[in-house]
């Protein structure tokens, strides 16, 4: 491959496409890293922010001077220093001015600069801006040769490579950015704490992270909030430069009297838009995912005030907040990834100690360069003053030379042994400077400058003096942003999250109240308040009636067994209220159309159940193995073609009694029915074509009893006559056994008999 000239005079370079692409992409990647996404560790700024502040300084927009239109600032920035889109530059300016986005705003805005709800700022032609004290500190002494300058993109101006940075901006305001293959995320911190840690590091450069964390407790967000990260995790993050912080909204319980209360949120996590937060909470309430919450209100004005109203005054406020924290941005995780450009321009992830060291070393270099610049000016002035003092020693001769000599400058140099600079200064003197008083002032100035020169030389020659100067300047910044000042006061507090599991069961967030769950024969379910004995009087849809009524509490789970051999789980707290006819149970579980409920009971993990099918098979199962995690249910009893699940009863006592459709009764020890977790089970009744009609369990010492349709209880005293082994045919049932071939009525018949008995 080589290069040659085409006939039209253009220069063509031939190279492989892969090489050309990779080289250009690498150049792009590097430019995003160094010129767009990552801040400089020394002043904590990206190029766009540095250029904004410098342009505003050139426009004389200091804190004590008048505002100018933002459009004027943006125009200067994109015209002189930053050839990019005006909107992106204005957005950067707006962010520097937002007190909810920047912990210490570098720009003071006048006009609409947006709000915490996510509304944007007004157009740049309407808003005005000037620098703040923090920005002034960042730029301080820039004119004293403290930093290097380079030519701007078009070579017409000069711009600083880095700012002097008397304000610890990298940590104080933080930074976020995404480059190619790397990103940065630094949360804001408290300036007083940063300065205290920096002073500790000046006193003892060997200070480790643990000691520094006594000063820098953690991030300090402009929007406040509570940091609930563990101290160990915080230490790890600052040691390595990578980690994160859990931040929660700050809330308090507001008493309304008569035991009523509500939660008031006064601070929300950093970078969370309040309007979207409220919208999200409302959506979760509609989806019934926040069962403890009744309403959310935004009563914010200047300050944030979000009101959460509980469903009941009996709710535990911490439980309510845990449920909201778990599902919304009232708790967020702010990441820490201190990926910055070090003084050589290399991107690196560094810890807290090195961040402070880089800033301190930069401040020391600034102090030295400022002293060197000042020393050069002092030396120059002293040279001029020395010439003046020579002149005053023989004024008449100087005047004569200037008046009568053809080459007064050369003659002055020759006569008084002056330097070129001194002779030029003497020739430029005004006549009024020849008065006697002026000589005294020059001698005074000479004396003061000699003393200053001595101090400057000591500073330049002594590292100890340099650190003293840096420490003094940092102390002044710390005093200005002290914790006692409104701006310096720490806003984010530290706390611990209550010891409630993030995946706590729904019952942990539900008010415990007694209810009666009612399921009708046609599959309509509802929850009536209180424990009701007689549900037969309830109103149902035409042709429908109650099938199951379970006394339970709102914190309970209900298990429903259906003819398809599956168990389904219902949350009592999510059942519809008792007004009307309720809701189809199929809204809560995915029950097939050809299946029907045959059992509903309160979940008891300690209990054992007996399940059986019309195919004359069954087994015992621990109730804790029956809970279905999905709406589709959990298949427990496997069925042969043409069979259905027949019954599900508590397996209590030690003996089992079966009645077949052939009216034969069989009694045998319960332990002959095996325990299983799922399956078809074992054969229960023997005999040709025997099919199971019903089953019951009982304790041998209490005897076998059954209920008739009228709710009367019968006791079979000589039940031992029907005992045999499981799967045998049994004997004909005794006289008086219910014609329904059931030990107890089911469904509405059972509820009616139960009501009569009570």
C-alpha positions, 0 to 999 in steps of 0.5 A, spaced: 500 500 500 502 506 498 500 513 496 500 517 490 497 523 486 490 522 482 490 526 475 486 531 478 491 533 483 487 530 489 492 526 494 489 519 495 492 514 501 490 507 500 490 503 506 486 497 509 479 498 510 479 495 517 486 499 519 482 505 517 476 504 521 480 502 527 484 508 527 478 513 526 474 509 531 480 509 536 481 517 535 473 518 536 473 513 543 479 517 546 476 524 544 470 522 548 474 519 554 478 526 554 474 531 551 467 529 553 465 524 559 471 524 564 472 530 569 479 532 570 481 530 577 484 537 579 479 541 578 473 536 577 471 539 570 469 537 563 472 541 557 465 544 556 464 546 564 471 549 564 470 553 558 463 555 560 466 558 567 472 561 563 468 565 558 463 567 563 469 570 567 472 573 560 465 577 560 466 579 567 460 575 570 463 575 577 458 574 583 458 582 585 457 584 578 451 584 574 447 578 570 448 577 563 443 573 558 445 566 558 445 566 550 450 571 550 454 566 555 453 560 550 454 564 544 461 566 547 463 559 549 461 556 542 464 561 538 471 562 541 472 555 545 467 550 544 464 548 537 458 544 539 451 545 539 448 551 543 443 547 546 448 542 549 452 547 552 446 551 555 443 544 558 450 544 561 450 551 564 443 550 566 445 544 570 451 548 573 445 553 576 440 548 579 441 547 586 437 540 586 442 538 581 449 541 583 450 541 591 454 547 590 452 551 584 457 554 580 452 558 576 447 563 579 441 563 575 436 568 574 429 566 571 426 559 570 432 554 570 427 548 571 425 544 577 425 538 581 419 535 577 423 535 571 420 541 567 426 544 563 429 551 563 426 557 559 430 558 553 437 561 553 434 568 551 430 569 557 434 567 562 440 570 565 447 568 569 453 570 573 458 566 577 458 564 584 463 564 589 465 556 588 466 558 581 470 564 583 474 560 587 475 555 581 478 561 577 482 564 582 489 566 580 488 564 573 491 570 571 497 569 575 500 564 571 498 558 575 495 554 569 497 552 562 493 555 556 493 552 549 490 555 543 483 554 541 480 550 536 481 556 531 487 558 534 484 565 535 484 565 542 487 561 548 484 557 553 486 554 560 488 546 560 485 546 567 483 551 572 487 553 579 481 549 583 481 553 590 474 549 590 475 541 591 470 541 585 471 534 583 468 531 590 464 537 592 459 537 586 461 530 583 460 528 576 457 523 571 459 521 564 459 515 559 465 514 554 467 509 550 468 502 554 468 506 560 464 511 565 464 515 571 459 516 577 462 521 583 456 523 587 457 530 591 460 531 598 460 536 603 466 541 602 467 542 609 468 535 610 473 534 604 477 540 606 478 537 613 480 530 610 485 534 605 488 538 611 489 531 615 492 529 609 497 535 609 499 534 616 500 527 615 501 524 608 501 517 610 493 518 613 489 512 610 482 511 608 479 509 615 482 516 618 480 520 612 473 517 613 472 520 620 472 527 616 468 524 609 462 521 612 459 519 605 456 523 600 452 529 601 446 530 596 443 537 594 436 534 595 438 531 602 435 524 603 438 518 608 444 514 606 442 507 609 449 503 606 453 499 611 459 503 614 463 497 611 461 498 604 462 505 604 469 504 606 470 499 601 467 504 596 472 509 598 478 505 598 477 502 591 474 508 588 468 503 586 461 502 590 455 505 591 450 508 596 443 506 598 439 513 598 432 513 601 427 519 602 427 522 608 420 521 612 416 523 618 409 520 621 404 526 622 399 525 627 392 527 625 389 526 632 384 520 634 390 515 632 390 517 625 396 519 621 400 519 615 407 519 612 410 526 610 416 525 605 420 532 605 426 529 601 427 525 595 433 521 593 438 525 588 436 525 581 429 523 582 424 527 578 418 528 583 412 528 578 415 521 575 415 518 582 408 520 584 406 517 577 409 511 579 406 510 586 399 511 583 400 506 578 403 501 583 396 503 587 392 501 581 395 495 580 394 493 587 402 492 589 401 497 595 396 494 599 398 498 605 397 505 601 390 508 600 393 515 597 398 519 595 398 527 594 403 532 592 403 538 596 409 541 595 411 548 594 418 551 595 419 545 599 418 538 597 412 535 601 409 528 599 403 525 603 402 518 603 395 516 606 395 509 609 389 504 608 388 503 616 391 507 622 393 500 624 398 499 619 405 500 622 408 506 618 415 502 617 412 497 614 408 501 609 415 505 608 418 498 607 413 496 601 414 503 598 421 503 598 422 496 595 418 498 589 419 505 587 425 510 587 423 513 594 430 508 595 435 508 589 442 506 589 447 512 587 453 508 584 461 510 585 466 510 580 471 514 581 474 514 573 477 520 572 483 523 568 489 524 572 494 530 571 497 526 565 491 525 562 490 518 563 483 515 565 484 511 572 479 509 577 482 512 584 480 512 591 478 517 596 486 518 598 489 519 591 483 524 589 485 528 595 492 527 593 492 529 586 488 536 588 492 538 594 498 537 589 495 541 584 494 546 589 501 546 591 503 547 584 498 553 583 501 556 589 508 555 587 507 558 580 503 564 583 509 565 587 514 565 581 509 569 577 509 574 583 516 574 584 518 576 577 513 582 577 517 584 584 524 583 581 522 587 575 519 593 580 525 593 584 529 594 578 525 600 576 525 603 583 532 602 584 533 606 578 528 612 581 532 612 587 539 613 583 535 619 579 533 622 586 540 622 588 542 627 582 536 630 580 539 636 577 544 632 572 538 627 570 534 633 568 540 636 564 541 630 560 534 629 558 534 637 556 540 638 553 543 631 550 542 628 543 541 621 546 539 622 553 537 614 554 544 612 552 547 618 556 543 616 562 545 609 562 553 611 561 552 616 567 549 612 572 550 605 570 543 604 569 540 598 565 535 599 559 529 597 563 531 603 568 533 608 563 526 607 559 522 608 566 526 614 568 524 617 561 517 615 562 516 619 569 512 624 570 514 631 572 509 631 578 513 625 580 519 629 582 517 632 588 520 630 595 514 626 597 514 621 592 521 619 594 519 617 600 513 613 597 518 610 593 523 608 598 517 605 602 515 601 596 522 598 595 522 596 602 515 593 602 517 589 596 524 587 598 520 584 604 515 580 599 521 578 595 524 574 601 517 571 603 516 569 596 523 566 595 522 562 602 515 559 599 519 557 592 524 554 596 521 550 601 516 545 600 514 546 608 512 553 606 508 551 600 504 546 604 503 551 609 500 556 604 496 550 601 493 549 608 491 556 609 487 557 603 484 550 604 482 553 611 479 559 608 475 555 604 473 550 609 471 557 614 466 559 608 463 553 607 462 551 614 457 546 617 454 552 620 452 556 614 446 554 610 450 552 604 455 548 608 450 544 612 450 537 611 444 535 608 444 528 607 443 524 613 445 517 615 441 511 618 440 504 618 434 500 614 429 497 618 431 489 619 425 487 614 426 483 609 426 486 602 422 480 599 417 480 606 411 476 604 405 480 603 402 479 610 407 483 613 404 489 609 397 488 611 393 490 617 390 484 621 383 484 621 378 478 621 374 476 615 370 471 612 372 468 605 366 466 601 366 462 594 360 460 591 358 454 587 359 458 580 366 460 582 365 468 585 369 469 591 369 475 596 371 477 603 366 479 608 368 483 614 368 479 621 367 472 622 360 470 620 357 464 622 351 464 617 353 465 610 346 462 607 343 468 607 347 472 603 345 474 596 348 471 590 347 471 583 341 468 580 341 460 581 348 461 585 349 459 592 355 459 597 359 453 597 365 454 601 366 459 607 372 460 611 373 464 617 380 467 617 384 474 617 387 478 612 394 476 613 392 469 611 393 465 605 387 461 602 388 454 599 383 452 593 383 445 591 380 444 584 377 438 580 383 438 576 388 436 582 391 442 582 392 447 588 391 454 587 393 460 592 389 466 594 391 472 598 386 473 603 388 481 603 387 481 595 380 478 595 374 483 593 370 486 599 363 484 601 359 489 597 356 486 591 357 479 589 365 479 589 369 477 583 370 471 579 375 467 582 378 466 575 381 473 576 385 471 581 387 464 579 388 461 572 383 456 573 381 452 567 374 452 564 372 445 565 375 445 573 371 447 579 373 448 586 372 442 591 375 445 597 377 452 600 381 452 607 386 457 611 393 455 610 396 451 615 403 449 614 403 444 620 397 440 617 397 434 613 391 433 608 388 427 604 387 428 597 383 423 593 380 422 586 374 419 583 379 413 580 379 411 587 386 413 588 389 418 593 395 420 598 397 424 604 401 430 603 404 436 607 400 442 606 406 446 606 408 443 599 401 445 596 402 452 596 402 455 589 407 460 587 404 462 580 397 463 578 396 457 574 396 453 580 401 447 583 399 440 580 399 435 586 394 429 584 395 426 578 389 424 574 387 418 569 383 419 563 376 420 565 378 421 573 377 428 577 379 430 584 374 428 589 376 431 595 381 434 600 380 433 607 385 434 613 388 428 615 387 428 623 387 422 628 390 416 626 384 412 622 381 413 616 374 411 614 372 410 606 365 410 603 364 407 596 359 408 591 357 401 592 355 403 599 360 399 602 364 402 608 372 400 609 376 403 616 383 402 616 389 405 620 391 412 617 398 410 616 397 405 611 396 411 606 403 414 604 405 421 605 407 424 598 409 430 595 405 429 588 403 423 584 397 419 583 397 415 590 395 408 592 388 404 591 384 406 597 378 401 596 378 394 593 372 390 590 370 390 582 369 397 579 369 400 586 369 407 586 370 412 592 364 416 594 367 420 600 372 419 606 374 422 613 379 421 618 378 420 626 382 418 632 380 411 634 379 413 642 373 418 639 370 413 634 367 414 628 361 420 627 358 423 621 353 428 620 346 428 616 343 433 612 339 436 618 346 437 621 345 431 626 351 428 629 351 420 629 356 416 633 358 409 630 360 405 636 362 398 633 366 401 628 371 396 629 367 391 625 368 395 618 376 395 619 380 391 614 386 393 610 387 398 605 384 397 598 379 391 601 372 391 599 369 393 605 362 391 608 355 394 607 354 401 611 350 400 617 343 402 617 342 410 618 348 412 614 346 418 609 343 416 603 348 422 600 354 417 601 357 422 605 360 423 612 358 430 612 354 434 607 359 439 602 358 446 599 351 449 601 348 443 604 354 443 609 354 451 610 346 450 612 347 444 616 353 448 620 349 454 621 343 450 624 348 446 629 351 453 631 
